[in-house]
Amino acid sequence: MKINLTNKGGFTLMELMVVIAIIGILTAIIVTNLTSSRGKARDGQRVSDIGNLQLALEFYYDRCHEYPDIPDMTVDPSTIVDGCPTNGGTPIVSLGSFIAKLPIPPGNLPSETAYGYFVSASNDSYLLHTPLESTNEVLKDGISEGTRLSQYSFATVSCYDATSHPTDYCVGPK
């Protein structure tokens, strides 16, 4: 009686290790792509939030002829006429007529609780700021560091600069 030893009944250890290595490499590629996609989605939310704040500030300026000192949603209704302060210049701010709630940035940036808002002493100009997680073409549409230094000197924040601040996004009045 002859026994045939050439018929294999399973995989060799080497074949299993190759398959596991291929699966590991594919998993690493997919996780890396998902991580960068999530960061880009958070950046998109930040840019959208800044645009909504910018629009609300422009509506406020159109009605009150000045920008608010502090974008606050709490207000005493007896001091508001058409959304503007009426008590002799005391800064009472109501953006509630122009935006439902102040947006909170999506996570992953250290100690970030709100977007940066800076207003000039005469309340005729402002600067909105947020850091993004990665460089993005939208940064070129915002204010650059050189423009900030010349026109927005009241703001103590860095804006887009391709070398020193490549992910800081700033906007001002339209």
Buried (B, 14 or more C-beta within 10 A) or exposed (E): EEEEEEEEEEEEEEEEEEEEEEEEEEEEEEEEEEEEEEBBEBBBEBBEBBEBBBEBBBBBBEBBEBBBBEBBEEBEEEBBEEBBBEEEEEEBBBBBBBBEEBBEBBEEBEEBEEBBBBBBEEBEBBBBBBBBBEEBEBBEEBBBBEBBEEBBEBBEBBBBBEEEBEBBBBBBBE
